[in-house]
Amino acid sequence: MGHRPLTGGRVHCHATAVEPPGALDGDERTEPRRLCGGRHHPIPELIASAAPGTVLRDHVHHLATPLPPFHRGASPGSATPRTP
């Protein structure tokens, strides 16, 4: 889990997790609490301070068969792969 300060005393937090399709909970804070609530300071406090309705869940889908390449040879910027 990562976090960055924003203006106005707000904080942006982000995390990734592998979940089955359709895995939803009525309270979007439940899964971050389960996955990251036991981590070091300030992560549990940041999760606890999130107001209901402020946690966004963006689904990133995995392709079992990768798409064909759109380039030949090394692709610029491909030396640093990142999770979305």
Wavefront OBJ file of the C-alpha trace (Angstrom):
o trace
v 0.000 0.000 0.000
v 1.274 3.425 -0.858
v 0.180 6.883 0.206
v 0.851 10.480 -0.803
v -0.117 13.751 0.868
v -2.534 16.036 -0.978
v -3.553 19.614 -0.353
v -6.089 20.441 2.337
v -4.870 17.753 4.735
v -6.098 14.981 2.451
v -4.155 11.821 1.601
v -4.229 9.613 -1.497
v -3.749 5.898 -0.730
v -3.483 3.066 -3.220
v -3.132 -0.691 -3.087
v -3.533 -3.661 -5.409
v -5.023 -7.062 -4.691
v -6.022 -10.112 -6.706
v -9.716 -10.863 -6.271
v -12.214 -13.071 -8.083
v -14.578 -11.326 -10.516
v -17.559 -9.777 -8.777
v -15.924 -9.699 -5.328
v -17.744 -6.821 -3.681
v -18.619 -5.835 -0.160
v -21.170 -3.286 0.999
v -18.372 -1.267 2.630
v -15.401 -0.689 0.325
v -13.169 -0.159 3.379
v -13.523 -3.808 4.487
v -10.976 -5.288 2.091
v -8.266 -2.634 2.663
v -8.716 -3.181 6.426
v -8.345 -6.948 6.001
v -5.325 -6.734 3.702
v -3.440 -3.782 5.175
v -4.888 -3.081 8.633
v -2.032 -4.867 10.410
v 0.724 -2.947 8.626
v 2.990 -0.281 10.116
v 1.997 3.267 11.094
v 0.289 5.244 9.476
v -1.448 2.693 7.228
v -4.107 1.410 9.708
v -4.875 5.003 10.725
v -5.248 6.097 7.087
v -7.657 3.251 6.368
v -9.647 4.006 9.529
v -9.894 7.691 8.604
v -11.478 6.993 5.198
v -15.083 8.162 5.216
v -17.738 5.806 3.819
v -18.142 6.383 0.092
v -14.622 7.746 -0.421
v -12.892 4.448 -1.281
v -12.811 3.729 -5.013
v -12.321 0.250 -6.436
v -11.010 0.113 -9.984
v -10.966 -3.336 -11.527
v -7.855 -4.332 -13.453
v -8.346 -7.464 -15.499
v -5.734 -10.113 -16.235
v -5.536 -11.588 -19.718
v -4.736 -15.300 -19.600
v -3.398 -15.031 -23.159
v -1.252 -11.920 -23.609
v -1.968 -9.556 -26.480
v 0.453 -9.727 -29.416
v 3.280 -7.167 -29.318
v 2.835 -3.910 -31.180
v 6.579 -3.340 -31.505
v 9.775 -5.076 -32.565
v 12.811 -5.266 -30.318
v 13.051 -3.401 -27.024
v 10.240 -1.018 -26.246
v 11.226 2.388 -24.769
v 10.328 2.551 -21.094
v 9.861 -1.192 -20.742
v 12.739 -1.533 -18.260
v 10.552 -0.520 -15.322
v 7.341 -2.585 -15.231
v 4.758 -1.403 -12.702
v 1.441 -2.511 -11.381
v -1.434 -0.232 -12.363
l 1 2 3 4 5 6 7 8 9 10 11 12 13 14 15 16 17 18 19 20 21 22 23 24 25 26 27 28 29 30 31 32 33 34 35 36 37 38 39 40 41 42 43 44 45 46 47 48 49 50 51 52 53 54 55 56 57 58 59 60 61 62 63 64 65 66 67 68 69 70 71 72 73 74 75 76 77 78 79 80 81 82 83 84
